[in-house]
Amino acid sequence: MIGTIALSALGALMIACGIAVVRARDLVHAVFWLAAMLIATAGLFVVLEAPFLAGIQIVLYTGGVITLMLFGVMLTHRDLDAAIPNPVAHELRAGITAAALAGALLLGIWSTDWGAAKPAATVSVAQIGAHLLGPQLLAFELLSVLLLIAMIGAIALARRTDP
Amino acid sequence: MTLLSNPWIHGLVVGTPVLLVFLAASALASWWERKFAGRMQNRLGPTIVGPFGILQPFADALKMMQKEDIVPRAADRALFNLAPVFPLALALAVLAVVPFGGSWAGDEWSSALVVADLDIGVIWVLAVSGLMVFPTWMAGWASSNKYTLLAGMRSVAQGVSYEIPLVLAAMVPVVATGELSLSGIVAWQAEHGWLVFWPPGPGLFAFVIFFMASLAEANRIPFDIPEAESELVAGVLVEYTGLKFGLFMLAEYTHTIAASVIASVLFLGGAHGPMPEIFGPMWLVLKASTLFVIIYWIRWSWYRFRSDQLMDLCWRYLVPITLVLVMITAIMRGFLPGGAS
C-alpha cells in the first residue's frame, strides 16, 4: 500500500522534473532539474527494494553525468540578458517520437499478464558480485577493457598539442 | 520492541537524537575552534559570553539572524536561495548509516545503534559525499560574481578529483572485510583487529589517504581551495549574508565532524574498544574527536596548496597509490582470517 503510494508519488515527481528539464529556459536550471529527476529514479529503486542499484544510480548518474554537464556549462558563455528561445524547437517531430515510445511502452504493459508474474527475489550485493565475476566474467572484463580504451583515448586527445 | 522494528519509527526514534546531537556538536565545534585557534596563536579566544565564552555560538546565531538578507540583483534567485539548504542536509545524511554502538557476538551484531543499517552503507556514504560539490557549485554559479564562479569551478574540479582516491581508499576496508555495510565493517574489526593495523600496510596507507581525501572533500586546509580567502575573498560565500551564510558555516563543521566519524568507523574500529559494549558510543566519540582535533591542528598550522599542486597530488600520487593498495588488499585477503571465500 505504502509502496504503491510511494511509486506513484515518485513517478509523478519524475514526470514533473522531466517536463521541467525540457521547458527550462536556463541551461543550469535544466541540469539541476535533471539531477532531481535522477535522484527520484534512485528513490524508485529504493521502493523496489534494490538499494544497491539506487546507490549506483546516485554515484554514476547524479555524481558522474551531472558533474560532466556542469563542466560543459562552465565551458560555455552565460548570456545574462539575451532571451533564450524555448528549447523545444521541433515540437511536431518530438511529439511523434514521444507518442511512438509511449505507445510501445503501453502496449508492452497491457500485453503482459501481471497475475502470472512472480515477485522478484531480493538480490543481495554479494549475489550480484558473484554473478558478475562468475557467469558474466567475460562480459565484465570486456567492459573494463572498453572503459580503459576510452580513458586512454581521452588522455591521448587531451595531450595532443597540434593546432 | 515490535514497534521499534518498523523502519519508519526506528528511524524517527534513533534519528532525532542523532540529528540534535550532531547539530549541537557542530555549534559547539565553532566555539571550540575559536578557542583552539586562539590558544595556538597565544590569544584567549572568546571569553565574554558565558563561562569560557561557551555561549559564543548562540551569540553568533543571534547576530546572524539580525543581518540583512541580501540577494544580489544579478543572482539567479531560485538557486541562490536553494543552495544553503543542501550542505547541512547532505552532511547529516551521511551519519544515517553510522553504527554508534551496539553489541556483537563474534563478527555478527546482535543489535546496533544506527539510524538505518543499510547493506550498502559504504556506497551510501560515497554517493552522498559525491553530491556535496553541487551545492557549492550552485552557490558559486547563482551568485553571479567572478570570485564565486571561480571558487565553484575549483570546488567541482577538486571534488571530482579527490572523489577517486576517496572511493578507492574506502574500497580497502570493503575488500578486506567483504562487507559493504558500516556495521559489518565495525564487527569485522572487533573480531580481527582494526583496519588501520590489519592487514598490516595497506590499511594504514589507505587510512592516511582516506583522511586526506576527506579533508579535500570537506574543503579543509590544506585543501580549502574553494574558499581560499587570500585569493578568492571568501570563495562561494562572498555574496551570502545572515542565516544563509550561517547555514554554510554550520554545515562546514558538520561535514568535518561527519568525515571524522566515517574515517573512525572505516579504519579505527568505530564503536569497538577494550571496555564493555555499552561504552561503544564513547569510543566512537573519542576516536572521531581525535581526528577532528588533528584536522583543526593542521588547519591552524599549515598553508594552503595551490590549485595545480592539489591536482598533481591527487592524480599523480594518490590515485595510483590507492589502486595498488586495493590490489594488494585483494591479494592479501586470500591469507586473511575469515577471507578466501
Contacts between the chains, C-beta under 8 A, distances in Angstrom:
chain1	res1	chain2	res2	distance
A	26	B	76	7.2
A	28	B	76	7.2
A	28	B	79	7.0
A	28	B	141	6.0
A	29	B	76	8.0
A	29	B	78	7.5
A	29	B	79	7.4
A	32	B	79	7.0
A	32	B	134	7.8
A	32	B	138	7.1
A	35	B	134	6.9
A	51	B	118	6.1
A	51	B	119	6.4
A	51	B	120	5.2
A	52	B	119	7.5
A	52	B	120	5.2
A	52	B	123	6.9
A	55	B	120	4.9
A	55	B	123	3.7
A	55	B	124	5.9
A	55	B	127	5.1
A	56	B	123	7.1
A	58	B	127	4.1
A	58	B	128	7.8
A	58	B	130	7.3
A	58	B	131	7.1
A	59	B	123	6.9
A	59	B	126	6.4
A	59	B	127	4.8
A	59	B	130	6.0
A	62	B	127	7.8
A	62	B	130	7.6
A	62	B	131	6.3
A	63	B	127	6.6
A	63	B	130	3.7
A	63	B	131	6.6
A	63	B	163	7.4
A	66	B	134	7.2
A	67	B	133	7.1
A	67	B	156	6.5
A	67	B	160	5.5
A	70	B	134	7.8
A	70	B	137	5.9
A	70	B	156	5.8
A	71	B	156	7.1
A	73	B	141	7.9
A	74	B	153	5.4
A	74	B	156	7.5
A	80	B	74	7.0
A	80	B	144	7.6
A	124	B	119	6.8
A	125	B	119	6.2
A	125	B	120	6.3
A	125	B	180	5.5
A	126	B	178	8.0
